[in-house]
Amino acid sequence: MENPLHHFEVHNVIPIHVGGVDLSISNAVIAMWVGLVLIGSMFVLPAKQGLSLIPSRLQNVLEITMEFIRGMVYEFIGEEEGKKYVPFIASLFLFVLACNLIGMIPHSYTITCQIVVTGVFALGIFIMTLVIGFSKHGLHFLGILVPPGIPKVLIPLMIPIEIISMVARPISLSVRLFANMTAGHTILAVLFGLTLMSSLAIGWLPFGFTIAINGLEIAIAFIQAYIFTILTCVYIGDVINLH
């Protein structure tokens, strides 16, 4: 049976080398470009058609999506502070979701199955929360390391624990998305391989599981994009509102 991890490999589609620097366009880059085009089209097409009080199907989907994201942002960040973060959160949610769903297409590439990619996303969000916290609260932002109501004698113990907790955020954020998407695609590849290797008499069994898990993977693509986004909202809300 073919290696079930082969579809996670990055390989160059268009080799480009300039001055000894590898600028080749890989399957991962193409997957990200496709995701960006899909997201851009989702906003550009209704704008070109003209927004209407009686929305088209695409406009209706866009309005429902933005209302859902706006409600999520307002819940965890607050309406007044959250308005400025709605575009960022919407872009993050839609991009992660697009990358997850693109990976469901046969012979495509799942960019969120790369720990480097999810790690960069999570690290960027972590750094952004620190910048937001210090810009809004100054050095008082360090008070996030001291939970409210804690006895003073426990402060030296709690500060290292809170630092570890904060540092663990980007790690857990990146690993959660990477692990879930990788595990699902690996199971699908193994089951499909078993289907090809099995006789006609029993081949329907792994094939049936493949169809069922494929539907589950589509649901997981939405759920993981939602979890990644909602945790981002929680982290931003924490540094804005402190405790």
C-alpha positions in Angstrom: 0.0 0.0 0.0 1.2 3.5 -0.8 2.6 5.5 2.1 -0.5 7.3 3.6 1.6 10.3 4.4 2.7 11.0 0.8 0.0 13.6 0.3 1.5 15.8 3.1 4.8 16.2 1.2 5.6 19.6 -0.3 7.0 19.4 -3.8 7.7 22.1 -6.4 5.3 22.6 -9.2 7.1 25.4 -11.0 10.8 25.5 -10.3 12.2 29.0 -10.0 15.8 29.8 -8.9 17.1 33.3 -8.8 20.7 34.0 -7.8 20.9 30.7 -5.9 17.7 31.4 -4.0 14.9 28.9 -4.4 11.7 30.8 -5.2 9.9 27.8 -6.6 6.1 27.6 -6.5 5.1 24.5 -4.6 1.8 22.7 -4.1 1.5 24.4 -0.7 1.8 27.8 -2.2 -0.8 27.0 -4.9 -3.2 25.8 -2.2 -2.8 29.1 -0.3 -3.3 31.1 -3.5 -6.5 29.1 -4.2 -7.7 29.8 -0.7 -7.1 33.5 -1.1 -8.9 33.6 -4.4 -11.9 31.9 -3.0 -12.1 34.3 0.0 -11.6 37.3 -2.3 -14.2 36.2 -4.7 -16.7 35.7 -1.8 -16.5 39.5 -1.1 -15.7 40.9 -4.5 -18.5 39.2 -6.6 -21.4 40.5 -4.4 -19.9 44.0 -4.5 -19.6 44.0 -8.3 -23.2 42.7 -8.6 -24.4 45.4 -6.2 -25.6 44.8 -2.7 -29.4 44.6 -2.5 -32.1 44.6 0.2 -33.2 41.3 -1.3 -29.8 39.5 -1.2 -28.6 37.0 -3.7 -27.5 33.5 -2.5 -23.9 34.5 -2.3 -24.7 37.8 -0.6 -27.0 35.9 1.8 -24.1 33.4 2.7 -21.7 36.3 3.1 -24.1 38.2 5.5 -24.8 35.1 7.6 -21.0 34.4 7.8 -20.2 38.0 8.8 -23.0 38.1 11.4 -21.7 34.9 12.9 -18.2 36.1 13.1 -19.2 39.5 14.4 -21.3 37.9 17.2 -18.3 35.7 18.2 -16.0 38.7 18.3 -18.4 40.8 20.4 -18.9 38.0 22.8 -15.3 37.4 23.7 -13.7 40.8 23.0 -16.6 43.2 23.6 -18.6 45.3 21.1 -16.7 48.6 21.5 -13.2 47.1 21.3 -14.2 44.2 19.0 -15.3 46.3 16.0 -11.7 46.9 14.9 -10.9 43.2 15.1 -13.8 41.9 13.0 -12.0 42.2 9.6 -8.9 40.3 11.0 -11.0 37.6 12.7 -13.1 37.2 9.6 -10.1 36.9 7.4 -8.5 34.4 9.7 -11.6 32.2 10.0 -12.3 32.2 6.3 -8.7 31.5 5.3 -8.3 28.6 7.7 -11.6 27.2 6.6 -10.7 27.5 2.9 -7.4 25.8 3.5 -9.1 23.0 5.4 -11.8 22.4 2.7 -9.3 22.6 -0.2 -7.5 19.7 1.3 -10.6 17.6 0.9 -10.3 17.7 -2.9 -8.5 14.7 -4.3 -4.9 15.4 -5.3 -4.9 18.8 -3.6 -2.8 19.9 -0.6 -3.9 20.6 2.9 -1.8 23.5 4.1 -3.1 23.3 7.6 -1.5 19.8 7.9 1.9 21.5 8.1 2.9 22.3 11.7 5.2 25.1 10.3 2.2 26.9 8.8 -0.1 26.5 11.8 2.8 27.4 14.1 3.5 30.6 12.2 -0.2 31.5 12.5 -0.3 30.8 16.2 3.0 32.6 16.9 1.8 35.6 15.0 -1.4 35.7 16.9 0.5 35.4 20.2 2.9 38.2 19.4 -0.1 40.3 18.3 -1.8 39.8 21.6 1.3 40.9 23.4 1.5 44.1 21.3 -2.1 44.8 21.9 -1.7 44.3 25.7 1.3 46.5 26.1 0.0 49.2 23.8 -3.3 49.4 25.7 -2.2 48.9 29.3 1.5 49.7 29.3 3.5 47.9 32.0 0.2 47.4 33.9 -0.3 44.6 31.3 2.1 42.5 33.3 -0.7 42.3 35.9 -2.2 39.5 33.7 0.4 37.2 35.3 -1.2 37.7 38.7 -4.8 36.3 39.0 -7.1 38.6 40.9 -7.8 37.8 44.6 -4.7 35.6 44.9 -2.9 35.8 48.3 0.4 37.8 48.1 2.3 34.9 49.5 1.4 32.8 46.4 2.4 35.5 43.8 6.0 34.2 43.4 4.5 30.8 42.6 1.8 31.9 40.3 3.9 34.2 38.1 6.0 31.3 36.6 2.8 29.2 36.2 1.0 32.0 34.3 4.1 32.6 32.1 4.1 28.9 31.2 0.4 29.0 30.5 0.8 32.0 28.2 3.7 30.4 26.3 1.8 27.2 25.9 -1.0 29.0 24.1 0.6 29.3 20.6 1.9 25.7 21.0 -1.6 24.2 21.8 -3.2 26.5 19.2 -0.9 25.3 16.4 -0.8 21.6 17.4 -4.6 21.3 17.8 -5.3 22.4 14.2 -2.3 20.5 12.7 -3.0 17.2 14.6 -6.7 17.1 13.8 -6.4 17.8 10.1 -3.4 15.4 9.7 -5.1 12.6 11.6 -8.3 12.8 9.6 -6.5 12.8 6.2 -4.2 9.9 7.3 -7.2 7.8 8.2 -8.9 8.6 4.9 -5.7 7.6 3.0 -5.3 4.3 4.9 -9.0 3.4 4.4 -8.9 4.2 0.7 -5.7 2.2 0.3 -7.4 -0.8 2.0 -10.3 -0.4 -0.4 -8.0 -0.7 -3.4 -6.2 -3.7 -1.9 -9.4 -5.6 -0.9 -11.3 -8.0 -3.0 -14.7 -7.0 -4.4 -16.4 -9.1 -1.7 -15.1 -7.1 1.2 -13.9 -3.9 -0.5 -17.2 -2.2 0.2 -16.6 -2.2 3.9 -13.5 0.1 4.0 -15.0 2.1 1.2 -18.2 2.7 3.2 -16.0 3.9 6.2 -14.2 6.2 3.8 -17.4 7.9 2.7 -18.5 8.3 6.3 -15.2 9.7 7.6 -15.0 12.0 4.5 -18.3 13.5 5.7 -16.9 13.8 9.2 -13.8 15.4 7.9 -15.8 18.2 6.2 -17.5 18.8 9.6 -14.1 18.8 11.3 -12.8 21.4 8.8 -15.5 23.8 9.9 -15.1 22.9 13.6 -11.3 23.4 13.7 -11.5 26.7 11.8 -14.1 27.8 14.4 -12.0 26.6 17.4 -8.9 28.3 16.0 -10.8 31.5 15.6 -12.7 31.5 18.8 -9.5 30.9 20.8 -7.9 33.8 19.0 -10.9 35.9 20.1 -10.4 34.7 23.7 -6.7 35.5 23.7 -7.3 39.0 22.4 -10.2 39.5 24.8 -7.9 38.5 27.7 -5.2 41.0 27.0 -7.7 43.8 26.3 -9.9 43.2 29.4 -7.1 41.7 31.5 -8.8 39.6 34.2 
